[in-house]
Each structure stands twice: as structure tokens, then as C-alpha cells.
């Protein structure tokens, strides 16, 4: 399992979320290359490889759905945005071909 994405953006699905009593969160993310990434949110200011609060919570809400997420990181490795897309739409497009 990789703990920090080296790319400027990654795409995939949320596999598992662990929420801690102190507000911290671990999110296991499966990329389009079937790699597992462990992403973290801590209540302090985010540092390299960590998610901000809003991005972590948006990702956590996609756990039980077919939601494709693209996460973008800045040059220091901090997640700056997340874009969501229905995974069902992708499956529909593939079945039409």
C-alpha cells in the first residue's frame, strides 16, 4: 500500500474509511491502476500527502457508491480539489460500445 501519491492528480474509488475520535480520518483509495493508497486527514493544517477537512469528508461520503473521484494535489503534495463522477455512467458508456 502506498501512502502518498506521486502524481499531481489521481483517480479512483474509496474502498475504506476509518474515522477516529479526535477527528482524524484514514481513507483507503483504489486508483485506476488498482493501487491502494492510504490518504490521511488530521485536524492540524494539512502537510505533504494529507487531505484537507472538506476534501476528506467529500471522499468519505462516496464510500458506498459507484463514485469516481479525481483528486488534485499542489506542488507540496496537499490535496487541493476533488471532482466526482458517477461510476454508473462509465459502465453505461462501456456497455454501449
Secondary structure, DSSP 8 states (H G I E B T S, - for coil): -BSS--SSEEEEEEEEEEE-TTS-EEEEEEETTS-EEEEEE-SS---TTB--HHHHHHHHTTTTS-EEEEEEE-TTS-EEEEEEEEHHHHHHHHHH-
